Amino acid sequence: MLAVNMYGSDDLTAAQTNQYPYSEWDAYVNYSDDCSLGITTLDEKVFSIFPNPVKNELTILSNKEKENLKIKIFNIQGKLLNTQNLDFEKQASINVSSLANGIYFLNIEDENGSVKVKKFIKE
């Protein structure tokens, strides 16, 4: 039994025998082996990019078969530099050769409006 005393002294015997102040407490406890907080399935789209750092072509991989993606590239200051639509089949490449060396963010938006953000370095 776990006893927590709000009054500043720990009295294990009083807690175990339900003496005051523990006799005044109401405790309701639920136990579950399933600690998923109500989420039973995750149909998560997983995107990965390589190489990183990149020189010319940035490759995007996905665990999904085919979909249309909207790709946006932002610089470190948050300025939108490029937007393109991509007909995606598990793997696609985008040309980043015109970007200056630095850190960028790739926003990948799927057909349902879900957005994944990946950071990449252009060298």
C-alpha positions in Angstrom: 0.0 0.0 0.0 1.3 3.5 -0.9 0.5 6.2 1.7 0.9 9.8 1.0 0.4 12.2 3.9 -0.6 15.8 3.1 0.0 16.8 6.7 3.7 16.5 6.7 4.3 13.3 8.7 4.5 9.7 7.3 2.6 7.3 9.5 2.6 3.9 7.8 0.7 2.2 10.5 -2.1 4.8 10.4 -2.3 4.5 6.6 -2.4 0.7 6.7 -5.1 0.6 9.5 -7.1 3.4 8.0 -6.7 5.8 10.9 -7.1 9.6 10.8 -6.3 11.4 8.6 -6.3 8.5 6.1 -9.8 7.5 7.2 -11.0 10.8 5.8 -9.7 10.2 2.3 -11.6 8.8 -0.6 -9.4 7.2 -3.2 -10.5 5.6 -6.5 -7.9 3.7 -8.4 -8.1 2.2 -11.9 -5.5 -0.2 -13.2 -4.9 -1.1 -16.8 -2.2 -2.9 -18.7 -3.2 -0.8 -21.7 -1.7 2.6 -21.2 -2.4 3.9 -24.7 -4.6 6.8 -23.6 -7.4 5.7 -25.9 -5.2 5.5 -29.0 -5.4 2.0 -30.2 -4.0 2.3 -33.7 -1.6 4.7 -35.2 -1.7 5.0 -39.0 1.4 7.1 -39.0 2.9 8.3 -42.3 6.6 8.1 -41.8 8.8 10.2 -44.1 12.6 10.2 -44.2 15.0 12.2 -46.2 18.6 11.6 -47.4 21.4 12.5 -47.9 21.6 14.9 -45.1 23.7 17.1 -45.6 22.7 17.3 -49.2 24.4 18.9 -52.2 22.0 18.7 -55.2 19.2 16.1 -54.9 17.2 15.5 -51.6 15.4 12.2 -51.6 12.2 11.6 -49.7 11.1 8.2 -48.7 7.7 7.1 -47.3 6.1 4.0 -45.8 3.0 4.7 -47.9 2.5 3.5 -51.5 1.2 6.5 -53.6 -0.1 9.9 -52.9 0.1 13.6 -53.8 2.3 15.7 -51.6 2.8 19.4 -51.3 6.4 20.2 -50.5 7.5 23.6 -49.0 11.1 24.6 -48.2 11.7 27.3 -45.5 14.9 28.9 -44.5 16.1 29.2 -40.9 14.3 32.6 -40.6 11.0 31.0 -41.6 10.9 32.5 -45.1 9.1 30.3 -47.7 11.6 29.7 -50.5 9.9 27.0 -52.7 6.6 25.2 -53.0 6.0 22.3 -55.3 3.5 19.5 -55.7 4.9 16.0 -55.9 3.2 12.9 -57.3 4.8 10.5 -54.9 5.3 6.8 -55.1 7.4 5.7 -52.1 10.4 7.7 -53.2 11.0 11.0 -54.9 13.8 13.5 -55.2 13.7 17.3 -55.2 16.4 19.5 -56.6 18.0 21.8 -53.9 21.1 22.8 -55.9 20.0 26.4 -56.1 19.9 26.9 -52.4 22.7 28.5 -50.5 24.6 26.5 -47.9 22.7 26.4 -44.7 19.9 24.9 -42.6 16.4 24.5 -44.1 13.1 23.0 -43.1 11.1 20.7 -45.5 7.4 20.7 -44.9 5.7 17.7 -46.3 1.9 18.0 -46.5 -0.2 14.9 -47.5 -3.6 14.8 -49.2 -5.3 14.9 -45.8 -3.6 18.1 -44.7 -1.2 16.4 -42.2 2.2 18.1 -42.1 5.6 16.6 -41.3 8.6 18.8 -40.9 12.1 17.6 -41.6 15.3 19.6 -41.1 18.1 19.4 -43.6 21.5 20.9 -44.3 22.5 22.1 -47.7 26.2 22.1 -48.3 
